[in-house]
């Protein structure tokens, strides 16, 4: 995969994968947050309002892990992941999903 950082609305990266160019929007969170006192699992929250990328890359900075999701699969303005969802297995799986989509 060849990637280039771009300064465009709705896309941070233009990536060439098997001859196709895809756009990726990168969203990061420094740490998970507690939603409320009743929810005991810390959650990473990502705001994706007005974003139109083909793929989104969600990064948990404190864990140094990422999860990728197709833009067409996201139907809300806030995407949430539980802390345990950021793991090496999910990172590897979602990278493979992106590569296999092209």
SEFIZA-3560 file (N, C-alpha, C; in Angstrom, 3 decimals):
REM SEFIZA-3560
<numar><xx>0.853</xx><yy>-1.169</yy><zz>0.000</zz><atom>N</atom></numar>
<numar><xx>0.000</xx><yy>0.000</yy><zz>0.000</zz><atom>CA</atom></numar>
<numar><xx>0.896</xx><yy>1.229</yy><zz>0.000</zz><atom>C</atom></numar>
<numar><xx>0.612</xx><yy>2.129</yy><zz>-0.888</zz><atom>N</atom></numar>
<numar><xx>1.323</xx><yy>3.408</yy><zz>-0.953</zz><atom>CA</atom></numar>
<numar><xx>0.375</xx><yy>4.487</yy><zz>-0.441</zz><atom>C</atom></numar>
<numar><xx>0.821</xx><yy>5.264</yy><zz>0.558</zz><atom>N</atom></numar>
<numar><xx>-0.033</xx><yy>6.291</yy><zz>1.164</zz><atom>CA</atom></numar>
<numar><xx>0.598</xx><yy>7.662</yy><zz>1.052</zz><atom>C</atom></numar>
<numar><xx>-0.259</xx><yy>8.667</yy><zz>0.868</zz><atom>N</atom></numar>
<numar><xx>0.178</xx><yy>10.058</yy><zz>0.828</zz><atom>CA</atom></numar>
<numar><xx>-0.731</xx><yy>10.885</yy><zz>1.728</zz><atom>C</atom></numar>
<numar><xx>-0.128</xx><yy>11.691</yy><zz>2.590</zz><atom>N</atom></numar>
<numar><xx>-0.897</xx><yy>12.601</yy><zz>3.433</zz><atom>CA</atom></numar>
<numar><xx>-1.396</xx><yy>13.751</yy><zz>2.575</zz><atom>C</atom></numar>
<numar><xx>-2.667</xx><yy>14.057</yy><zz>2.703</zz><atom>N</atom></numar>
<numar><xx>-3.258</xx><yy>15.166</yy><zz>1.950</zz><atom>CA</atom></numar>
<numar><xx>-3.985</xx><yy>16.083</yy><zz>2.917</zz><atom>C</atom></numar>
<numar><xx>-4.117</xx><yy>17.323</yy><zz>2.564</zz><atom>N</atom></numar>
<numar><xx>-4.822</xx><yy>18.294</yy><zz>3.381</zz><atom>CA</atom></numar>
<numar><xx>-6.132</xx><yy>18.637</yy><zz>2.670</zz><atom>C</atom></numar>
<numar><xx>-7.089</xx><yy>17.726</yy><zz>2.779</zz><atom>N</atom></numar>
<numar><xx>-8.365</xx><yy>17.889</yy><zz>2.094</zz><atom>CA</atom></numar>
<numar><xx>-9.497</xx><yy>17.627</yy><zz>3.078</zz><atom>C</atom></numar>
<numar><xx>-10.626</xx><yy>18.294</yy><zz>2.872</zz><atom>N</atom></numar>
<numar><xx>-11.796</xx><yy>18.006</yy><zz>3.700</zz><atom>CA</atom></numar>
<numar><xx>-12.242</xx><yy>16.571</yy><zz>3.462</zz><atom>C</atom></numar>
<numar><xx>-12.416</xx><yy>15.828</yy><zz>4.543</zz><atom>N</atom></numar>
<numar><xx>-12.927</xx><yy>14.477</yy><zz>4.445</zz><atom>CA</atom></numar>
<numar><xx>-11.912</xx><yy>13.407</yy><zz>4.139</zz><atom>C</atom></numar>
<numar><xx>-10.648</xx><yy>13.762</yy><zz>3.985</zz><atom>N</atom></numar>
<numar><xx>-9.628</xx><yy>12.737</yy><zz>3.726</zz><atom>CA</atom></numar>
<numar><xx>-8.276</xx><yy>13.223</yy><zz>4.224</zz><atom>C</atom></numar>
<numar><xx>-7.630</xx><yy>12.380</yy><zz>5.003</zz><atom>N</atom></numar>
<numar><xx>-6.274</xx><yy>12.674</yy><zz>5.463</zz><atom>CA</atom></numar>
<numar><xx>-5.235</xx><yy>11.933</yy><zz>4.641</zz><atom>C</atom></numar>
<numar><xx>-5.643</xx><yy>10.788</yy><zz>4.097</zz><atom>N</atom></numar>
<numar><xx>-4.720</xx><yy>9.961</yy><zz>3.332</zz><atom>CA</atom></numar>
<numar><xx>-5.346</xx><yy>9.567</yy><zz>2.001</zz><atom>C</atom></numar>
<numar><xx>-4.521</xx><yy>9.554</yy><zz>0.955</zz><atom>N</atom></numar>
<numar><xx>-4.878</xx><yy>8.923</yy><zz>-0.308</zz><atom>CA</atom></numar>
<numar><xx>-3.974</xx><yy>7.722</yy><zz>-0.420</zz><atom>C</atom></numar>
<numar><xx>-4.566</xx><yy>6.556</yy><zz>-0.535</zz><atom>N</atom></numar>
<numar><xx>-3.783</xx><yy>5.316</yy><zz>-0.552</zz><atom>CA</atom></numar>
<numar><xx>-4.036</xx><yy>4.560</yy><zz>-1.851</zz><atom>C</atom></numar>
<numar><xx>-2.957</xx><yy>4.071</yy><zz>-2.404</zz><atom>N</atom></numar>
<numar><xx>-3.044</xx><yy>3.245</yy><zz>-3.602</zz><atom>CA</atom></numar>
<numar><xx>-2.924</xx><yy>1.791</yy><zz>-3.174</zz><atom>C</atom></numar>
<numar><xx>-3.983</xx><yy>1.038</yy><zz>-3.443</zz><atom>N</atom></numar>
<numar><xx>-4.041</xx><yy>-0.367</yy><zz>-3.071</zz><atom>CA</atom></numar>
<numar><xx>-4.418</xx><yy>-1.162</yy><zz>-4.313</zz><atom>C</atom></numar>
<numar><xx>-3.503</xx><yy>-1.979</yy><zz>-4.784</zz><atom>N</atom></numar>
<numar><xx>-3.752</xx><yy>-2.825</yy><zz>-5.967</zz><atom>CA</atom></numar>
<numar><xx>-4.292</xx><yy>-2.014</yy><zz>-7.145</zz><atom>C</atom></numar>
<numar><xx>-3.739</xx><yy>-0.842</yy><zz>-7.355</zz><atom>N</atom></numar>
<numar><xx>-4.125</xx><yy>-0.009</yy><zz>-8.485</zz><atom>CA</atom></numar>
<numar><xx>-5.308</xx><yy>0.903</yy><zz>-8.240</zz><atom>C</atom></numar>
<numar><xx>-5.989</xx><yy>0.774</yy><zz>-7.111</zz><atom>N</atom></numar>
<numar><xx>-7.125</xx><yy>1.634</yy><zz>-6.777</zz><atom>CA</atom></numar>
<numar><xx>-6.693</xx><yy>2.694</yy><zz>-5.773</zz><atom>C</atom></numar>
<numar><xx>-7.227</xx><yy>3.903</yy><zz>-5.920</zz><atom>N</atom></numar>
<numar><xx>-6.976</xx><yy>4.978</yy><zz>-4.966</zz><atom>CA</atom></numar>
<numar><xx>-8.168</xx><yy>5.048</yy><zz>-4.016</zz><atom>C</atom></numar>
<numar><xx>-7.895</xx><yy>4.971</yy><zz>-2.716</zz><atom>N</atom></numar>
<numar><xx>-8.957</xx><yy>5.099</yy><zz>-1.723</zz><atom>CA</atom></numar>
<numar><xx>-8.623</xx><yy>6.254</yy><zz>-0.781</zz><atom>C</atom></numar>
<numar><xx>-9.660</xx><yy>6.856</yy><zz>-0.238</zz><atom>N</atom></numar>
<numar><xx>-9.471</xx><yy>7.949</yy><zz>0.719</zz><atom>CA</atom></numar>
<numar><xx>-9.694</xx><yy>7.410</yy><zz>2.127</zz><atom>C</atom></numar>
<numar><xx>-8.851</xx><yy>7.883</yy><zz>3.045</zz><atom>N</atom></numar>
<numar><xx>-8.957</xx><yy>7.464</yy><zz>4.439</zz><atom>CA</atom></numar>
<numar><xx>-8.931</xx><yy>8.701</yy><zz>5.327</zz><atom>C</atom></numar>
<numar><xx>-9.897</xx><yy>8.780</yy><zz>6.208</zz><atom>N</atom></numar>
<numar><xx>-9.945</xx><yy>9.833</yy><zz>7.223</zz><atom>CA</atom></numar>
<numar><xx>-9.432</xx><yy>9.226</yy><zz>8.525</zz><atom>C</atom></numar>
<numar><xx>-8.471</xx><yy>9.883</yy><zz>9.168</zz><atom>N</atom></numar>
<numar><xx>-7.885</xx><yy>9.392</yy><zz>10.405</zz><atom>CA</atom></numar>
<numar><xx>-8.480</xx><yy>10.158</yy><zz>11.577</zz><atom>C</atom></numar>
<numar><xx>-8.965</xx><yy>9.397</yy><zz>12.556</zz><atom>N</atom></numar>
<numar><xx>-9.502</xx><yy>9.972</yy><zz>13.789</zz><atom>CA</atom></numar>
<numar><xx>-8.751</xx><yy>9.348</yy><zz>14.953</zz><atom>C</atom></numar>
<numar><xx>-8.384</xx><yy>10.166</yy><zz>15.931</zz><atom>N</atom></numar>
<numar><xx>-7.618</xx><yy>9.639</yy><zz>17.057</zz><atom>CA</atom></numar>
<numar><xx>-8.225</xx><yy>10.079</yy><zz>18.383</zz><atom>C</atom></numar>
<numar><xx>-7.958</xx><yy>9.252</yy><zz>19.386</zz><atom>N</atom></numar>
<numar><xx>-8.366</xx><yy>9.565</yy><zz>20.755</zz><atom>CA</atom></numar>
<numar><xx>-7.176</xx><yy>9.245</yy><zz>21.648</zz><atom>C</atom></numar>
<numar><xx>-6.889</xx><yy>10.139</yy><zz>22.581</zz><atom>N</atom></numar>
<numar><xx>-5.721</xx><yy>9.950</yy><zz>23.440</zz><atom>CA</atom></numar>
<numar><xx>-5.942</xx><yy>8.886</yy><zz>24.503</zz><atom>C</atom></numar>
<numar><xx>-7.214</xx><yy>8.692</yy><zz>24.895</zz><atom>N</atom></numar>
<numar><xx>-7.518</xx><yy>7.694</yy><zz>25.926</zz><atom>CA</atom></numar>
<numar><xx>-9.028</xx><yy>7.441</yy><zz>25.931</zz><atom>C</atom></numar>
<numar><xx>-9.447</xx><yy>6.322</yy><zz>26.517</zz><atom>N</atom></numar>
<numar><xx>-10.883</xx><yy>6.063</yy><zz>26.610</zz><atom>CA</atom></numar>
<numar><xx>-11.501</xx><yy>6.896</yy><zz>27.731</zz><atom>C</atom></numar>
<numar><xx>-12.787</xx><yy>7.107</yy><zz>27.621</zz><atom>N</atom></numar>
<numar><xx>-13.519</xx><yy>7.881</yy><zz>28.621</zz><atom>CA</atom></numar>
<numar><xx>-14.622</xx><yy>7.022</yy><zz>29.210</zz><atom>C</atom></numar>
<numar><xx>-15.003</xx><yy>7.343</yy><zz>30.419</zz><atom>N</atom></numar>
<numar><xx>-16.171</xx><yy>6.703</yy><zz>31.032</zz><atom>CA</atom></numar>
<numar><xx>-17.405</xx><yy>7.448</yy><zz>30.532</zz><atom>C</atom></numar>
<numar><xx>-18.383</xx><yy>6.712</yy><zz>30.017</zz><atom>N</atom></numar>
<numar><xx>-19.598</xx><yy>7.335</yy><zz>29.491</zz><atom>CA</atom></numar>
<numar><xx>-20.464</xx><yy>7.904</yy><zz>30.608</zz><atom>C</atom></numar>
<numar><xx>-20.677</xx><yy>7.124</yy><zz>31.638</zz><atom>N</atom></numar>
<numar><xx>-21.441</xx><yy>7.574</yy><zz>32.808</zz><atom>CA</atom></numar>
<numar><xx>-21.157</xx><yy>6.606</yy><zz>33.945</zz><atom>C</atom></numar>
<numar><xx>-21.709</xx><yy>6.860</yy><zz>35.083</zz><atom>N</atom></numar>
<numar><xx>-21.420</xx><yy>6.048</yy><zz>36.261</zz><atom>CA</atom></numar>
<numar><xx>-21.977</xx><yy>4.631</yy><zz>36.150</zz><atom>C</atom></numar>
<numar><xx>-22.985</xx><yy>4.429</yy><zz>35.311</zz><atom>N</atom></numar>
<numar><xx>-23.575</xx><yy>3.106</yy><zz>35.173</zz><atom>CA</atom></numar>
<numar><xx>-22.789</xx><yy>2.207</yy><zz>34.218</zz><atom>C</atom></numar>
<numar><xx>-22.038</xx><yy>2.796</yy><zz>33.306</zz><atom>N</atom></numar>
<numar><xx>-21.259</xx><yy>2.035</yy><zz>32.334</zz><atom>CA</atom></numar>
<numar><xx>-19.857</xx><yy>1.852</yy><zz>32.885</zz><atom>C</atom></numar>
<numar><xx>-19.433</xx><yy>0.607</yy><zz>33.025</zz><atom>N</atom></numar>
<numar><xx>-18.139</xx><yy>0.350</yy><zz>33.652</zz><atom>CA</atom></numar>
<numar><xx>-17.013</xx><yy>0.154</yy><zz>32.639</zz><atom>C</atom></numar>
<numar><xx>-17.330</xx><yy>0.060</yy><zz>31.348</zz><atom>N</atom></numar>
<numar><xx>-16.312</xx><yy>-0.136</yy><zz>30.328</zz><atom>CA</atom></numar>
<numar><xx>-15.919</xx><yy>1.199</yy><zz>29.713</zz><atom>C</atom></numar>
<numar><xx>-14.655</xx><yy>1.601</yy><zz>29.835</zz><atom>N</atom></numar>
<numar><xx>-14.211</xx><yy>2.835</yy><zz>29.193</zz><atom>CA</atom></numar>
<numar><xx>-14.365</xx><yy>2.740</yy><zz>27.667</zz><atom>C</atom></numar>
<numar><xx>-14.706</xx><yy>3.856</yy><zz>27.049</zz><atom>N</atom></numar>
<numar><xx>-15.010</xx><yy>3.894</yy><zz>25.624</zz><atom>CA</atom></numar>
<numar><xx>-14.234</xx><yy>5.005</yy><zz>24.928</zz><atom>C</atom></numar>
<numar><xx>-13.707</xx><yy>4.679</yy><zz>23.757</zz><atom>N</atom></numar>
<numar><xx>-13.100</xx><yy>5.693</yy><zz>22.886</zz><atom>CA</atom></numar>
<numar><xx>-14.210</xx><yy>6.280</yy><zz>22.031</zz><atom>C</atom></numar>
<numar><xx>-14.253</xx><yy>7.609</yy><zz>21.926</zz><atom>N</atom></numar>
<numar><xx>-15.286</xx><yy>8.300</yy><zz>21.155</zz><atom>CA</atom></numar>
<numar><xx>-14.634</xx><yy>9.083</yy><zz>20.022</zz><atom>C</atom></numar>
<numar><xx>-15.217</xx><yy>8.965</yy><zz>18.832</zz><atom>N</atom></numar>
<numar><xx>-14.692</xx><yy>9.641</yy><zz>17.653</zz><atom>CA</atom></numar>
<numar><xx>-15.818</xx><yy>10.382</yy><zz>16.949</zz><atom>C</atom></numar>
<numar><xx>-15.629</xx><yy>11.657</yy><zz>16.690</zz><atom>N</atom></numar>
<numar><xx>-16.605</xx><yy>12.482</yy><zz>15.989</zz><atom>CA</atom></numar>
<numar><xx>-16.308</xx><yy>12.406</yy><zz>14.495</zz><atom>C</atom></numar>
<numar><xx>-17.286</xx><yy>11.987</yy><zz>13.708</zz><atom>N</atom></numar>
<numar><xx>-17.077</xx><yy>11.886</yy><zz>12.255</zz><atom>CA</atom></numar>
<numar><xx>-18.076</xx><yy>12.744</yy><zz>11.474</zz><atom>C</atom></numar>
<numar><xx>-18.561</xx><yy>13.786</yy><zz>12.079</zz><atom>N</atom></numar>
<numar><xx>-19.479</xx><yy>14.683</yy><zz>11.379</zz><atom>CA</atom></numar>
<numar><xx>-18.849</xx><yy>15.243</yy><zz>10.122</zz><atom>C</atom></numar>
<numar><xx>-19.632</xx><yy>15.286</yy><zz>9.057</zz><atom>N</atom></numar>
<numar><xx>-19.252</xx><yy>15.906</yy><zz>7.786</zz><atom>CA</atom></numar>
<numar><xx>-18.051</xx><yy>15.230</yy><zz>7.117</zz><atom>C</atom></numar>
<numar><xx>-17.751</xx><yy>14.021</yy><zz>7.483</zz><atom>N</atom></numar>
<numar><xx>-16.639</xx><yy>13.311</yy><zz>6.865</zz><atom>CA</atom></numar>
<numar><xx>-17.188</xx><yy>12.409</yy><zz>5.768</zz><atom>C</atom></numar>
<numar><xx>-16.471</xx><yy>12.319</yy><zz>4.654</zz><atom>N</atom></numar>
<numar><xx>-16.967</xx><yy>11.547</yy><zz>3.516</zz><atom>CA</atom></numar>
<numar><xx>-15.908</xx><yy>10.629</yy><zz>2.925</zz><atom>C</atom></numar>
<numar><xx>-15.031</xx><yy>10.123</yy><zz>3.714</zz><atom>N</atom></numar>
<numar><xx>-13.974</xx><yy>9.253</yy><zz>3.219</zz><atom>CA</atom></numar>
<numar><xx>-14.530</xx><yy>7.857</yy><zz>2.917</zz><atom>C</atom></numar>
<numar><xx>-13.813</xx><yy>7.137</yy><zz>2.073</zz><atom>N</atom></numar>
<numar><xx>-14.206</xx><yy>5.761</yy><zz>1.776</zz><atom>CA</atom></numar>
<numar><xx>-13.943</xx><yy>4.845</yy><zz>2.970</zz><atom>C</atom></numar>
<numar><xx>-12.877</xx><yy>5.141</yy><zz>3.722</zz><atom>N</atom></numar>
<numar><xx>-12.523</xx><yy>4.372</yy><zz>4.916</zz><atom>CA</atom></numar>
<numar><xx>-12.167</xx><yy>5.320</yy><zz>6.039</zz><atom>C</atom></numar>
<numar><xx>-12.356</xx><yy>4.848</yy><zz>7.263</zz><atom>N</atom></numar>
<numar><xx>-11.962</xx><yy>5.599</yy><zz>8.450</zz><atom>CA</atom></numar>
<numar><xx>-10.960</xx><yy>4.769</yy><zz>9.234</zz><atom>C</atom></numar>
<numar><xx>-9.957</xx><yy>5.444</yy><zz>9.752</zz><atom>N</atom></numar>
<numar><xx>-8.938</xx><yy>4.822</yy><zz>10.585</zz><atom>CA</atom></numar>
<numar><xx>-9.065</xx><yy>5.431</yy><zz>11.979</zz><atom>C</atom></numar>
<numar><xx>-9.506</xx><yy>4.626</yy><zz>12.939</zz><atom>N</atom></numar>
<numar><xx>-9.678</xx><yy>5.071</yy><zz>14.315</zz><atom>CA</atom></numar>
<numar><xx>-8.463</xx><yy>4.620</yy><zz>15.117</zz><atom>C</atom></numar>
<numar><xx>-7.792</xx><yy>5.571</yy><zz>15.762</zz><atom>N</atom></numar>
<numar><xx>-6.532</xx><yy>5.288</yy><zz>16.445</zz><atom>CA</atom></numar>
<numar><xx>-6.681</xx><yy>5.536</yy><zz>17.946</zz><atom>C</atom></numar>
<numar><xx>-6.315</xx><yy>4.528</yy><zz>18.735</zz><atom>N</atom></numar>
<numar><xx>-6.231</xx><yy>4.672</yy><zz>20.188</zz><atom>CA</atom></numar>
<numar><xx>-4.775</xx><yy>4.991</yy><zz>20.494</zz><atom>C</atom></numar>
<numar><xx>-4.494</xx><yy>6.261</yy><zz>20.704</zz><atom>N</atom></numar>
<numar><xx>-3.100</xx><yy>6.694</yy><zz>20.864</zz><atom>CA</atom></numar>
<numar><xx>-2.418</xx><yy>6.050</yy><zz>22.065</zz><atom>C</atom></numar>
<numar><xx>-3.129</xx><yy>5.893</yy><zz>23.167</zz><atom>N</atom></numar>
<numar><xx>-2.511</xx><yy>5.321</yy><zz>24.357</zz><atom>CA</atom></numar>
<numar><xx>-2.169</xx><yy>3.840</yy><zz>24.188</zz><atom>C</atom></numar>
<numar><xx>-2.870</xx><yy>3.150</yy><zz>23.308</zz><atom>N</atom></numar>
<numar><xx>-2.613</xx><yy>1.723</yy><zz>23.066</zz><atom>CA</atom></numar>
<numar><xx>-1.770</xx><yy>1.504</yy><zz>21.812</zz><atom>C</atom></numar>
<numar><xx>-1.614</xx><yy>2.553</yy><zz>21.012</zz><atom>N</atom></numar>
<numar><xx>-0.886</xx><yy>2.500</yy><zz>19.743</zz><atom>CA</atom></numar>
<numar><xx>-1.445</xx><yy>1.410</yy><zz>18.827</zz><atom>C</atom></numar>
<numar><xx>-2.780</xx><yy>1.404</yy><zz>18.720</zz><atom>N</atom></numar>
<numar><xx>-3.486</xx><yy>0.453</yy><zz>17.873</zz><atom>CA</atom></numar>
<numar><xx>-4.547</xx><yy>1.177</yy><zz>17.068</zz><atom>C</atom></numar>
<numar><xx>-4.965</xx><yy>0.566</yy><zz>15.968</zz><atom>N</atom></numar>
<numar><xx>-5.987</xx><yy>1.170</yy><zz>15.118</zz><atom>CA</atom></numar>
<numar><xx>-7.032</xx><yy>0.144</yy><zz>14.732</zz><atom>C</atom></numar>
<numar><xx>-8.178</xx><yy>0.678</yy><zz>14.337</zz><atom>N</atom></numar>
<numar><xx>-9.276</xx><yy>-0.104</yy><zz>13.771</zz><atom>CA</atom></numar>
<numar><xx>-9.750</xx><yy>0.640</yy><zz>12.534</zz><atom>C</atom></numar>
<numar><xx>-9.926</xx><yy>-0.077</yy><zz>11.441</zz><atom>N</atom></numar>
<numar><xx>-10.413</xx><yy>0.509</yy><zz>10.192</zz><atom>CA</atom></numar>
<numar><xx>-11.869</xx><yy>0.122</yy><zz>9.972</zz><atom>C</atom></numar>
<numar><xx>-12.646</xx><yy>1.049</yy><zz>9.405</zz><atom>N</atom></numar>
<numar><xx>-14.044</xx><yy>0.776</yy><zz>9.065</zz><atom>CA</atom></numar>
<numar><xx>-14.363</xx><yy>1.451</yy><zz>7.733</zz><atom>C</atom></numar>
<numar><xx>-15.138</xx><yy>0.779</yy><zz>6.865</zz><atom>N</atom></numar>
<numar><xx>-15.592</xx><yy>1.438</yy><zz>5.633</zz><atom>CA</atom></numar>
<numar><xx>-16.539</xx><yy>2.582</yy><zz>5.971</zz><atom>C</atom></numar>
<numar><xx>-16.413</xx><yy>3.680</yy><zz>5.263</zz><atom>N</atom></numar>
<numar><xx>-17.279</xx><yy>4.830</yy><zz>5.498</zz><atom>CA</atom></numar>
<numar><xx>-18.748</xx><yy>4.511</yy><zz>5.326</zz><atom>C</atom></numar>
<numar><xx>-19.070</xx><yy>3.614</yy><zz>4.389</zz><atom>N</atom></numar>
<numar><xx>-20.471</xx><yy>3.251</yy><zz>4.151</zz><atom>CA</atom></numar>
<numar><xx>-21.100</xx><yy>2.513</yy><zz>5.331</zz><atom>C</atom></numar>
<numar><xx>-20.274</xx><yy>1.958</yy><zz>6.214</zz><atom>N</atom></numar>
<numar><xx>-20.791</xx><yy>1.229</yy><zz>7.382</zz><atom>CA</atom></numar>
<numar><xx>-21.096</xx><yy>2.144</yy><zz>8.566</zz><atom>C</atom></numar>
<numar><xx>-20.735</xx><yy>3.417</yy><zz>8.469</zz><atom>N</atom></numar>
<numar><xx>-20.885</xx><yy>4.340</yy><zz>9.596</zz><atom>CA</atom></numar>
<numar><xx>-22.087</xx><yy>5.244</yy><zz>9.349</zz><atom>C</atom></numar>
<numar><xx>-23.071</xx><yy>5.159</yy><zz>10.261</zz><atom>N</atom></numar>
<numar><xx>-24.328</xx><yy>5.881</yy><zz>10.047</zz><atom>CA</atom></numar>
<numar><xx>-24.658</xx><yy>6.855</yy><zz>11.173</zz><atom>C</atom></numar>
<numar><xx>-23.693</xx><yy>7.144</yy><zz>12.034</zz><atom>N</atom></numar>
<numar><xx>-23.897</xx><yy>8.100</yy><zz>13.110</zz><atom>CA</atom></numar>
<numar><xx>-22.788</xx><yy>9.143</yy><zz>13.064</zz><atom>C</atom></numar>
<numar><xx>-22.952</xx><yy>10.216</yy><zz>13.809</zz><atom>N</atom></numar>
<numar><xx>-21.918</xx><yy>11.257</yy><zz>13.836</zz><atom>CA</atom></numar>
<numar><xx>-20.842</xx><yy>10.991</yy><zz>14.868</zz><atom>C</atom></numar>
<numar><xx>-21.099</xx><yy>10.051</yy><zz>15.779</zz><atom>N</atom></numar>
<numar><xx>-20.106</xx><yy>9.656</yy><zz>16.776</zz><atom>CA</atom></numar>
<numar><xx>-19.930</xx><yy>8.144</yy><zz>16.720</zz><atom>C</atom></numar>
<numar><xx>-18.686</xx><yy>7.723</yy><zz>16.610</zz><atom>N</atom></numar>
<numar><xx>-18.364</xx><yy>6.289</yy><zz>16.612</zz><atom>CA</atom></numar>
<numar><xx>-17.691</xx><yy>5.982</yy><zz>17.933</zz><atom>C</atom></numar>
<numar><xx>-18.136</xx><yy>4.883</yy><zz>18.566</zz><atom>N</atom></numar>
<numar><xx>-17.588</xx><yy>4.500</yy><zz>19.866</zz><atom>CA</atom></numar>
<numar><xx>-17.040</xx><yy>3.075</yy><zz>19.802</zz><atom>C</atom></numar>
<numar><xx>-15.914</xx><yy>2.882</yy><zz>20.456</zz><atom>N</atom></numar>
<numar><xx>-15.328</xx><yy>1.556</yy><zz>20.604</zz><atom>CA</atom></numar>
<numar><xx>-15.019</xx><yy>1.335</yy><zz>22.074</zz><atom>C</atom></numar>
<numar><xx>-15.328</xx><yy>0.156</yy><zz>22.566</zz><atom>N</atom></numar>
<numar><xx>-14.939</xx><yy>-0.182</yy><zz>23.924</zz><atom>CA</atom></numar>
<numar><xx>-13.425</xx><yy>-0.399</yy><zz>23.958</zz><atom>C</atom></numar>
<numar><xx>-12.848</xx><yy>-0.153</yy><zz>25.107</zz><atom>N</atom></numar>
<numar><xx>-11.402</xx><yy>-0.213</yy><zz>25.253</zz><atom>CA</atom></numar>
<numar><xx>-10.833</xx><yy>-1.550</yy><zz>24.757</zz><atom>C</atom></numar>
<numar><xx>-11.488</xx><yy>-2.651</yy><zz>25.080</zz><atom>N</atom></numar>
<numar><xx>-10.957</xx><yy>-3.963</yy><zz>24.719</zz><atom>CA</atom></numar>
<numar><xx>-11.017</xx><yy>-4.247</yy><zz>23.217</zz><atom>C</atom></numar>
<numar><xx>-11.802</xx><yy>-3.461</yy><zz>22.454</zz><atom>N</atom></numar>
<numar><xx>-11.874</xx><yy>-3.676</yy><zz>21.008</zz><atom>CA</atom></numar>
<numar><xx>-10.584</xx><yy>-3.290</yy><zz>20.297</zz><atom>C</atom></numar>
<numar><xx>-9.802</xx><yy>-2.412</yy><zz>20.917</zz><atom>N</atom></numar>
<numar><xx>-8.505</xx><yy>-2.051</yy><zz>20.333</zz><atom>CA</atom></numar>
<numar><xx>-7.487</xx><yy>-3.105</yy><zz>20.763</zz><atom>C</atom></numar>
<numar><xx>-7.280</xx><yy>-4.068</yy><zz>19.879</zz><atom>N</atom></numar>
<numar><xx>-6.304</xx><yy>-5.125</yy><zz>20.127</zz><atom>CA</atom></numar>
<numar><xx>-5.629</xx><yy>-5.482</yy><zz>18.802</zz><atom>C</atom></numar>
<numar><xx>-4.545</xx><yy>-6.216</yy><zz>18.885</zz><atom>N</atom></numar>
<numar><xx>-3.784</xx><yy>-6.539</yy><zz>17.682</zz><atom>CA</atom></numar>
<numar><xx>-4.584</xx><yy>-7.392</yy><zz>16.700</zz><atom>C</atom></numar>
<numar><xx>-5.427</xx><yy>-8.281</yy><zz>17.205</zz><atom>N</atom></numar>
<numar><xx>-6.237</xx><yy>-9.121</yy><zz>16.325</zz><atom>CA</atom></numar>
<numar><xx>-7.211</xx><yy>-8.276</yy><zz>15.501</zz><atom>C</atom></numar>
<numar><xx>-7.923</xx><yy>-7.345</yy><zz>16.127</zz><atom>N</atom></numar>
<numar><xx>-8.848</xx><yy>-6.482</yy><zz>15.390</zz><atom>CA</atom></numar>
<numar><xx>-8.101</xx><yy>-5.552</yy><zz>14.447</zz><atom>C</atom></numar>
<numar><xx>-6.940</xx><yy>-5.084</yy><zz>14.866</zz><atom>N</atom></numar>
<numar><xx>-6.142</xx><yy>-4.237</yy><zz>13.982</zz><atom>CA</atom></numar>
<numar><xx>-5.779</xx><yy>-5.018</yy><zz>12.714</zz><atom>C</atom></numar>
<numar><xx>-5.245</xx><yy>-6.200</yy><zz>12.881</zz><atom>N</atom></numar>
<numar><xx>-4.836</xx><yy>-7.029</yy><zz>11.738</zz><atom>CA</atom></numar>
<numar><xx>-6.033</xx><yy>-7.373</yy><zz>10.850</zz><atom>C</atom></numar>
<numar><xx>-7.145</xx><yy>-7.768</yy><zz>11.473</zz><atom>N</atom></numar>
<numar><xx>-8.344</xx><yy>-8.143</yy><zz>10.733</zz><atom>CA</atom></numar>
<numar><xx>-8.878</xx><yy>-7.000</yy><zz>9.889</zz><atom>C</atom></numar>
<numar><xx>-8.937</xx><yy>-5.798</yy><zz>10.466</zz><atom>N</atom></numar>
<numar><xx>-9.511</xx><yy>-4.671</yy><zz>9.717</zz><atom>CA</atom></numar>
<numar><xx>-8.564</xx><yy>-4.168</yy><zz>8.629</zz><atom>C</atom></numar>
<numar><xx>-7.266</xx><yy>-4.302</yy><zz>8.832</zz><atom>N</atom></numar>
<numar><xx>-6.326</xx><yy>-3.965</yy><zz>7.751</zz><atom>CA</atom></numar>
<numar><xx>-6.539</xx><yy>-4.930</yy><zz>6.587</zz><atom>C</atom></numar>
<numar><xx>-6.692</xx><yy>-6.203</yy><zz>6.895</zz><atom>N</atom></numar>
<numar><xx>-6.937</xx><yy>-7.193</yy><zz>5.844</zz><atom>CA</atom></numar>
<numar><xx>-8.250</xx><yy>-6.908</yy><zz>5.115</zz><atom>C</atom></numar>
<numar><xx>-9.277</xx><yy>-6.481</yy><zz>5.856</zz><atom>N</atom></numar>
<numar><xx>-10.563</xx><yy>-6.129</yy><zz>5.225</zz><atom>CA</atom></numar>
<numar><xx>-10.370</xx><yy>-4.994</yy><zz>4.233</zz><atom>C</atom></numar>
<numar><xx>-9.620</xx><yy>-3.973</yy><zz>4.616</zz><atom>N</atom></numar>
<numar><xx>-9.362</xx><yy>-2.861</yy><zz>3.700</zz><atom>CA</atom></numar>
<numar><xx>-8.624</xx><yy>-3.365</yy><zz>2.464</zz><atom>C</atom></numar>
<numar><xx>-7.568</xx><yy>-4.139</yy><zz>2.649</zz><atom>N</atom></numar>
<numar><xx>-6.783</xx><yy>-4.638</yy><zz>1.518</zz><atom>CA</atom></numar>
<numar><xx>-7.622</xx><yy>-5.523</yy><zz>0.607</zz><atom>C</atom></numar>
<numar><xx>-8.492</xx><yy>-6.332</yy><zz>1.173</zz><atom>N</atom></numar>
<numar><xx>-9.324</xx><yy>-7.222</yy><zz>0.371</zz><atom>CA</atom></numar>
<numar><xx>-10.479</xx><yy>-6.505</yy><zz>-0.319</zz><atom>C</atom></numar>
<numar><xx>-10.775</xx><yy>-5.283</yy><zz>0.097</zz><atom>N</atom></numar>
<numar><xx>-11.883</xx><yy>-4.536</yy><zz>-0.515</zz><atom>CA</atom></numar>
<numar><xx>-11.505</xx><yy>-3.943</yy><zz>-1.871</zz><atom>C</atom></numar>
<numar><xx>-10.237</xx><yy>-3.913</yy><zz>-2.149</zz><atom>N</atom></numar>
<numar><xx>-9.766</xx><yy>-3.290</yy><zz>-3.402</zz><atom>CA</atom></numar>
<numar><xx>-9.495</xx><yy>-4.325</yy><zz>-4.467</zz><atom>C</atom></numar>
//
